[in-house]
Amino acid sequence: MKKPIGVTLISYFYIFGIAALIFITFFLHQIAHIFVFAERFGFPDFPEELFRVLLAIVTLIVIYGYMNLKAWGFWLMVLYSISFGIVSYLLLLSYNKQLFIGNFIWSAIVLIYSISVHKSFFNTKNIKKVR
C-alpha cells in the first residue's frame, strides 16, 4: 500500500513548523516572547525556551511515526491533534482571536484525515521507511 499524499503533506507542514519554532526561539527573541506557549498549555512557571524545545522534540517523534505509517505514530497524531485542538478552542473562547480558529480547524482537519486513512497505519505490508 502506498503512503497517502496527505500524510506526507501534513508531516512536511509540521516539520516546517518545528523549524520555524526553533528559529524564532533561538534567533528572534523579541518575537518569541510574544507567543507564550508554556503558559497557554497550563505551565506558567515552566521555562519558555525549554518548553519550546521539548515541544519540538515531541512533535518530531510524532511526525517520525506518522510519516513511517506506524500504528503508534497514528495514535500519537490523534492525541496530538485532539490536545492542540482543545487548547486552541479554549484559547479561542478566552481571547476570541482568528489565529486560534485556524489552529482549531487545522487540528480538526488533521484528525479527520488521519482517521479516514487509518488503514494505512495498520497494514504492515509494503511500507517503506522515511530516510
JONOR-V608385 format. One record per helix or strand of 3 or more residues. SS is the DSSP state (H for helix, E for strand). FROM is the first residue (numbers start at 1). TO is the last residue. If there is no record, write none. Layout:
# JONOR-V608385
ss/from/to
SS/FROM/TO
SS/FROM/TO
This chain:
# JONOR-V608385
ss/from/to
H/5/27
H/29/32
H/37/40
H/48/67
H/71/95
H/98/116
H/118/121
